[in-house]
């Protein structure tokens, strides 16, 4: 069953205005007024001494973001214990209940798929179990995403176990080698720190680590380089390792991958969600639709070399406001006092 989680961040809309109050003018030619008569306004607008009665008009719209998480559980279902070998791993897609009947995906008798997705995402078909979020926002947001690392062995209640795989050179934990693909909808910017990009700067468009394409309004990045499909075996661009450095879960830290090497190692992604994206998908439309981030995964199976049991990994996504958090209130004009 698809699991849906929604949370909405609301802030009250506040609007303020400050205006210079001008007394009645008796002489339409010589526009003069005694400055102390100005009881409101700011010191930044208007110079009454020279007849400048400029009016300041200011307002504030609070930051607002609505975020929905869809199918936030990628499920590999039941995997065959004998699928693949150490030297020739078998690809096990995170296929859905619908996808397990697709012979192209290498379905093996006795296996079961995970959840059916709520809907197709960027040509994904309904053969794959996906996880994703949808973002509507009028403010730039910081989006920090942890890929969660390789899948760790856990108990039947989901508690991660601490027993080590003594066959590894580093004595690390029992892990499965899972890999990640990402598809993005809408405009995202490169995150270069709290002050880059600045609120008034355009910033640099973020490019998908899966397809290499820059993000843009109302546009999907592909599931793979050169072809928009999940089941591909691109050697460099496409699937990436959810770890920051080479760490083969079959041989240990610092070791080259025993098989299927040459992929990017990405354990953490920092992005800026561009402002002004909301509403339904509008590919090619004038008004930008909502921003979306979707994932799928696969496991490289090595048969009985992989230890029996339950496995889990936790991908974490954190969103925070980046701008427009505080209302600007202009400095109030204070008339001089009489001697």
N, C-alpha and C positions, 0 to 999 in steps of 0.2 A: 504494500500500500504506500502511495506517495505521501511523504511527510512534508508539510508546509509550515513555515515559521515566518511571521511577519512582525516587524516592529517599526514604529513611526516616531520620528523625532519632531516635536512641535515647539515653536517659539512664538510668542505673541507678536503681532504686527504693531509696531509703534511708529507714529509719525509725529514730528514736532516741527514747528515753524516759528521763526523770529522775524519781526518786521520793525523797521524804524517808524515811530509814531511822529508824524509831522504836524505841528500846529497850524492854525489858519494863517494864510499868507495874505497880508494886506497890500503889499506892493508887488504887482505881477512882473515888474521889470527888474528891480533889485531884490533878488531872492536871498534874504538874510533872515537868520533866526538866532535867538540866544541859545547856545549849545546846552546849558543846563536844563532847558525845557524838554530835551530828549530823555524820556524816562525809561525807554526800552530800546532794544537793539544790540548791536555788537560793536566792538571797537574796530573790527576788520572791514565793515561795510559802511560807506558813506563818510563824507568829510563836510559836516555842516558849515564850517567856517568859509568854505568856498562855494557853498550852495549845492553840494553833492548829497542827495538824499537817496542813494542806492538802497535797494531792498534785498535782504537775504531771504531766499526760500530754500529750506532744507528739509529732508525727510529721511526715513530709515525703514528698510524692509528686513525683517529678521531672517536669519538662515533657516532653511527648512529642508529636510531630507526624509524621504520615505523609502525604506529598504525591505524587500521581500526575498526570502530564501526559499527556493524550490527544490524538492528532491534532495535534501541535504544529507544524502547517505548513498554512496556508491557501493553497490553490493555485488560481489563476485559469485554469490550463491554457493554451490557445491562444485569443487574442482576434482577432476580425476587424480588419484594418487600416483598413477603411473605415466602421466602425460609428460613427455620431454625427458631429456637426459642432461647430464652435466655438460657435455661437450656440444650438445645440440638442443638447446632449450626450446620448448614449445610456447608459442604466444597464446595467452589466455586473455581474451578481451573481456571487459566488464559488460558482457552482453545481457540483455534483459530477458524476461520470460518470452517475449516475442522473438528476440534474436537467437535464442537457443535452438530454434528450428531451422536456422539459416545455415546450410552446409558450408557456405563460404567462410564462416567464422570458425570452422574447425570443431564443431560440436562433437563431443564424445559421449557415448552411452553412459548414463549414470550421473552426468553433470546436470546442474540446474542453474538457470540465469538469475539475475537480480531483479530489481523492480523495473517495470515499464515506465518510461518517462512520461511526464504530463503531456508533452507535445514535442514535435521535432524541433531541433535547434540548428539553424543554419545548415539544412540538408543532412542532418545527422541520421535520419530515419529513426524509427522507434526500436531499432535492434540493440541499442546501447543504453546502459544505465548512466545517467548524467547527474551532475550536481551544479547548481548555479544560483546567482543572486541577480536581482533587478533593482536598479537605483534610479530614483527621481530626485533631483536636487536643484536648487537655485543658487547654491554656493559650491565653491570648489571643496572637495573632500580629500583627505589623505586616506589611501587604501593600502594597508599593509597586509600581505598574504604570506603565510608560512605553508610550505608544501607538505610538511609533516614527516618527511623522511621516509625510509623504507618501512614496509609493514612489519610489525613486531608480533611475536607469538603472544597470545593472551589466553586467559582461562575461559571457561564456558560462560562466565558472567561478565566477560569483557575486561577483566583486570589484566594489565600488561605484566607479563612474567619477566623475571630477571635471570633465568637460567641461561648460561652461555653456551654457544656453539664452539666446543673445544677444537673443532677441525680448522677454525679460522686462525690466521696468523696473529690476529689481535685479540683472540679470545672474546669476540663480540657476541651479541645476542643472536638468537635464531631469527632470521628475517627472510622475507620474500622480496624479490627484486621487482618492484612495481615502477611503472613509468607514467608520465602525465602528459596530457594534451589540454590546451586552453583555446577557447574562442571568445573574442570580445566584440561587443556591439556598442558603437558610439565612440566618443572622443575621450581619450585618456592622455595624460601628459607625463613626461619623465619627472620623477621626484629626485631633486638634487639637494634637498634640505628644506628646513622651515622657511627660508627666504628665497628659494629658487624652485619654481618661478614665483616672482613677486605678484601681488594681487593685480597690478596693472600690466603685467607682462604676458605676452601670448604663450610663452613656454614652447617646449618641443614635444611633438606628438610621440607617444610611446608606441613601440613596434612589438608585435606579438612574438614571443620566443618560439612559438610553434610554427608560424608561417613566415615570419620576417616582415609582415606587412605593417605599415603605420596605421594607427587607429584614426577614424574620421567619423563625423556625425552621420547617423543613419546608415552605417556601413558595418558589415561583419568582417572580421578577419577570418581567414580560412582555417580549417582543421589541420591543414598540412600545406607544405610548400608545393606549389605547382598544381595541386589537385585538392579540391575541397572534399576530403573524405577522411573518416576516422581510421578505417583499417588499412594503413599503409606502413611501410617499413623504411621510411626515409633514414638514411644513415647519419645525417647531421641535423637537419631541421625537421622538426615534427615532434616525436616523443622526446621528453627530457627526463633526466634523473632527478628525483625530489631531494637531492642532497647537494651540499655546497662544494664538496671536493670528491675526488675519486675514492670510493669506499665500497668495493665489491662485497656485497653481503654474503658471497660464497667463499671468499678467500681472505678478506680482512682489509683493514685500513691501509691506505697508501699503495694498494695493489692495483694493477691494471685489470680491467674487466676481463674475465675469462672468455666471454663471448659477447658479441653485439656491442662493441665499444664505439667510441667516436661521438657520443651524444653529449649535449650540454648538461652541466651539473648546476641545478638551480634549486636552492632550498628556500629562498626568500625573495619576494617581489614587492618593491615599493612603487606605488603609482599615485597620481593625482587625478581624481575624477573631475572632468571639466564641468563647469556650471551650466545651467540652462538646459538640462536634458530631462524630459518628462513625457509621459503619455505612451501610447502604443507604438509598436514598430512602425516606422515610416521610412523605409529604405527609399532613398531618392526623393523624399519629400522636402518641403521648405523648412518646416519646424522640426528640430531634432527630437527624436523619440527617446525613450528611457535608455540609460546605459546598462549593459548586462555583461556578466562574466560567467562563463560556463566551463566545466571541466569534465573529462572522462579519464579513465586509467586502464592499464593493462598489466598483466603479470607475466614474467618470463619463468615458465615452469621447468624444473629439472628432475621431474619424476620422483623416485624414492629418495633422492638426495635431499629433497625438501621435507622437513620434519612434519608429521601429522599434527593437526590441531587448528585452533582458531587464530586468526591474524587480524590486526587492526593498525590503522594509521589515522592521524587526526590533522586535517588541513584546517588552519585557522585564518579567518579574515577579520580585520579590524578597520572600522571606519571612524574618522574624526573630522570635525569641522576644521577648515583651514583659514577661513576668512569671515568677515562681517559679523563677528561675535559681539561687538560692543557698539552701542549707539554713540555717534558723535554729537555732542551738545555744544554749540558755539559759546564762546566767552561772552558774558553779559556786560553791556556798557554800563559803567558807573559814572554818573556826572560828577564833576569836581565840586568840592564843598566851598562855601563862601568863607573868606578870611574872617 
